[in-house]
Amino acid sequence: MAATDQIRPTSAALLNTRAPRRPANMGQILRWIILFLGGIMMIMPIVYMLSTSLKWPHEVYNVNLIPKEPTLENYTYVLEDGRFFGWFINSIVIATVTTLCNIFFDSLVGYTLCKFRFPGRYIIFIAILSTLMIPTEMLVIPWYLMSQQFGWLDTYWGIMFPGLMTAFGTFLMKQFFETVPNDFIEAARIDGLNEFQIWWTVAMPLVRPALAALAIFVFLGNWTAFIWPLIVTNSVEMYTLPVGLSSFGDEADVAWELIMTGAAISTLPTLVVFLVFQRFIIRGVVMAGLKG
């Protein structure tokens, strides 16, 4: 028994044998502080938006983030306004159709430029990329003249046609299709599939992370677009949500509580899109890390 007691270490001995704590890494602490402050700066506009949406008009210009008399009257007013529902539907239709068209056309062109060998394909690719250097503001006048000549003013088609296909989406999809092994393409051809079937059934499932990222970028870009829908629409019924919300104010007064309420409601579709597609993006980042 005595021998066992001598072999068994005491608690004091265990404490003495523990590895000493390493001193705090000041660089790591500084990084955490910067990230924390950056997170606060990014979330504060959202907090202010939600706070203002719960305030009465006479409280809007108060600096308190917590309303003294919270109210849901603003949400009731906005949701009961028939115009808001119409603007919401317009934005949903435009953003959804544009996103689907980008996924289809950008991936099809990217696949063609990546997997086919034909004269001038590099020139075509460079020409597509060169359009990224042209500011959108310089394209507004040609777009408007085209819409006017073809009778597209104040229509869904007039709002959507500039964004149905993008150079960025084509570039993104081409780069991702580079990672698809050519052996898969050749095997599918041997099995008798045509090129469209190969693109749809073989190549597309392998680039889902890129499709998810493209869908999020395009949907958010069209959901929040303001300048072009404002220019090409004339009637209140054809307004998109950002344009419609701006009509809650005029030169005399701006109903910030209603604008913030509409903005808070308009964030819901973007959250849904991100939650649906985020797992594909995360999977793509993990796969890229494993390949590296």
C-alpha positions, -999 to +999 in steps of 0.1 A: +000+000+000+028+023+009+045+015-024+013+024-043+011+057-025+046+065-034+040+058-071+006+076-073+013+113-080-004+139-057-026+167-070+002+191-062+026+172-083+001+172-112-003+209-110+035+213-110+038+191-141+012+210-162+026+230-191+029+266-183+004+290-199+017+308-228+016+346-226-011+363-246-002+370-282-006+407-286-009+404-324-038+379-320-055+402-295-052+431-318-067+412-347-097+401-326-102+437-315-101+450-351-125+422-362-148+431-333-149+468-342-153+460-378-183+437-370-199+465-350-194+490-378-210+466-403-240+457-381-248+492-369-266+503-401-289+473-397-295+480-361-303+517-369-326+506-397-346+482-374-346+508-346-360+536-369-386+513-383-401+509-348-402+547-341-429+572-344-422+601-368-414+626-340-388+601-327-369+595-359-342+621-353-335+610-318-301+593-314-314+566-291-311+532-307-339+518-284-372+536-292-389+551-262-423+541-275-419+512-299-446+507-325-455+484-353-477+510-370-451+516-397-451+479-407-489+480-407-489+510-430-463+497-454-478+463-457-513+476-462-501+500-489-510+483-522-481+500-540-455+483-517-468+448-526-466+457-563-431+470-560-421+439-540-435+416-568-418+436-595-384+432-577-389+395-571-398+389-608-369+410-622-343+396-598-354+360-602-356+360-640-323+379-643-306+355-620-318+324-639-308+340-672-273+347-659-269+312-646-280+298-680-262+321-704-230+329-684-224+292-677-231+282-713-207+308-727-181+301-701-183+264-709-180+271-746-149+293-742-133+268-719-139+234-735-141+242-772-111+250-794-120+274-822-102+304-839-107+337-821-119+323-788-093+343-769-102+374-787-138+369-778-129+363-742-108+394-740-136+414-757-160+402-730-136+411-702-129+445-717-166+455-711-158+453-673-137+485-677-167+505-690-185+523-661-222+515-659-230+553-660-216+555-696-239+527-707-271+542-694-277+565-724-272+537-750-295+514-730-322+541-728-320+548-765-323+511-773-352+507-749-369+537-765-364+524-801-377+490-793-406+501-771-392+486-739-397+517-717-417+511-686-417+473-691-401+443-673-380+436-704-367+472-704-356+469-668-340+434-672-323+433-706-290+450-696-283+424-669-295+392-685-259+383-692-228+397-675-191+397-683-182+389-647-205+359-647-189+346-679-154+350-665-163+334-632-179+303-649-151+299-674-125+298-646-145+272-627-150+251-658-112+250-661-113+227-630-136+201-647-114+173-660-115+169-698-116+131-693-152+134-680-161+154-711-145+128-734-161+099-716-196+115-719-190+120-757-180+083-760-213+074-742-232+093-770-242+125-752-244+156-773-226+188-762-257+204-745-263+172-725-226+171-715-228+207-703-260+202-684-255+167-669-218+165-665-202+199-662-229+219-644-231+197-613-194+200-608-195+238-606-224+243-582-203+265-558-197+289-587-234+288-597-244+296-561-220+325-559-231+339-592-268+335-582-262+355-550-243+383-567-267+387-595-298+385-573-285+410-548-273+433-576-307+434-593-326+435-560-308+466-549-305+483-584-318+519-583-304+540-611-315+521-642-350+511-629-355+548-620-346+559-655-364+533-676-397+533-656-424+560-658-454+546-640-456+540-602-469+505-609-436+495-626-413+507-599-390+483-582-387+482-545-357+506-541-373+531-565-407+528-548-393+533-513-376+566-524-411+579-533-420+579-496-401+612-494-403+645-512-386+679-511-406+690-481-403+659-459-389+624-459-407+597-441-376+579-428-396+556-406-415+542-436-383+540-458-365+521-430-396+498-425-397+490-462-359+484-463-362+460-433-389+440-451-369+440-483-339+423-467-359+391-461-356+377-497-318+384-497-315+365-464-334+336-479-312+335-510-281+335-489-293+308-465-303+286-495-270+289-513-244+294-486-238+257-481-227+254-517-203+283-513-188+269-481-184+235-499-166+252-527-142+269-504-135+236-486-129+218-519-106+246-531-086+243-499-083+205-503-072+209-539-045+234-529 
